[in-house]
Amino acid sequence: MNNQDQTQALRQALNGFAATLNAAKAAELPGLFTEGGKFMPEGLKTIDAQDLQSRGERFLQAIAFQISFEILDINIEGDLATVISNAKTSETQPGSDISIKKTSRDFFVFKKVSEKRKIHRYIFNNLTLN
């Protein structure tokens, strides 16, 4: 696979991650990460890939979470790749009509597993609360 194809595969993987979150399909989250994958959300403890379903169900079902990524940089080195992006999110707390919008800076490490790119590490920090 050439560099352009790998870049496209990474874009598709990130868009698939966003679509899974937006559809609140928490059961699919562990499959998007490597076996030893880690999610490091701002202000919370690190979440292992195998715990994403249970943690994600509680979070995604409680609020109407939506996310979109703007990819700023992709770097590919063999089986590892990094992606830097900005994300825009919105969430609505139960019983409320108020939507909380945030912008974050996101950093991903993807690892090639059986010719497929999976998230190995994901960390973000919020930049603004709109």
C-alpha positions in Angstrom: 0.0 0.0 0.0 1.5 3.4 -1.0 1.6 6.4 1.3 -1.5 8.0 -0.3 -3.5 4.8 0.2 -2.3 4.5 3.8 -3.2 8.2 4.5 -6.7 7.5 3.1 -7.0 4.4 5.2 -6.2 6.4 8.3 -8.8 9.1 7.4 -11.4 6.3 7.0 -10.4 4.8 10.3 -10.8 8.1 12.1 -14.1 8.8 10.3 -15.3 5.4 11.3 -14.4 6.1 14.9 -16.4 9.3 14.8 -19.4 7.5 13.2 -19.3 4.8 15.9 -19.3 7.4 18.7 -22.0 9.5 17.0 -24.3 6.4 16.7 -23.6 5.5 20.3 -22.4 2.0 19.3 -20.3 1.4 22.3 -20.1 -2.4 21.6 -18.0 -1.6 18.5 -15.5 0.6 20.2 -13.1 -2.2 21.4 -12.8 -3.5 17.9 -11.5 -0.1 16.7 -8.6 -0.3 19.1 -5.6 -2.6 19.3 -5.7 -5.4 22.0 -3.5 -3.2 24.2 -5.1 0.0 23.1 -5.5 2.9 25.6 -7.8 5.9 25.6 -6.6 8.8 27.8 -9.4 11.3 28.2 -8.8 14.7 29.8 -9.4 14.7 33.5 -10.1 10.9 33.7 -8.1 7.8 34.3 -6.7 5.8 31.3 -9.3 3.4 29.9 -8.1 0.1 28.4 -9.5 -1.0 25.1 -11.4 -4.0 26.7 -13.2 -1.5 29.0 -14.4 0.8 26.3 -17.7 -0.9 25.8 -18.9 -0.7 29.3 -17.5 2.8 29.9 -18.7 4.0 26.5 -22.3 2.7 27.0 -22.7 4.7 30.2 -21.4 7.8 28.7 -22.8 7.6 25.2 -26.3 6.6 26.3 -26.5 9.3 29.0 -25.9 12.2 26.6 -26.5 12.9 22.9 -22.8 12.9 22.1 -21.6 14.0 18.6 -18.0 14.5 17.4 -16.3 15.5 14.1 -12.6 15.5 13.5 -10.5 18.0 11.4 -7.3 16.2 10.5 -4.3 18.5 10.7 -1.3 16.1 10.3 -0.7 12.4 9.4 2.7 10.8 9.8 3.3 7.2 8.8 6.4 5.2 10.0 6.1 1.5 9.1 3.3 -0.2 11.2 2.8 2.9 13.3 1.1 6.2 12.3 0.2 9.4 14.2 -2.7 11.7 13.5 -3.1 15.1 15.0 -6.6 16.6 14.7 -9.0 19.1 16.2 -12.4 17.8 17.2 -15.6 19.6 17.7 -18.1 17.9 20.1 -21.5 18.5 21.5 -23.4 16.8 24.3 -26.7 17.3 26.0 -27.2 16.3 29.6 -30.3 14.2 30.4 -33.3 16.4 31.2 -31.7 19.5 29.6 -32.2 21.3 26.3 -28.8 22.9 26.7 -26.1 21.6 24.3 -22.5 21.9 25.6 -20.0 22.4 22.7 -16.3 21.9 23.0 -13.2 22.0 20.8 -10.3 19.7 21.6 -6.9 18.9 20.3 -6.6 15.2 19.7 -3.6 12.9 19.2 -3.8 9.3 17.9 -1.3 6.6 17.5 -2.5 4.0 15.0 -1.0 0.5 14.7 -1.3 -1.8 11.7 -3.0 -5.1 12.8 -3.6 -7.7 10.1 -3.3 -5.0 7.4 -5.9 -2.8 9.2 -5.2 0.4 11.1 -6.4 0.4 14.6 -6.2 3.0 17.4 -3.3 2.1 19.7 -3.3 5.3 21.8 -5.8 8.2 21.9 -5.4 11.3 24.0 -7.1 14.7 23.9 -7.4 18.0 25.8 -10.2 20.5 25.6 -9.2 23.9 24.2 -12.5 25.7 24.4 -15.9 25.4 25.9 -18.5 27.1 23.6 
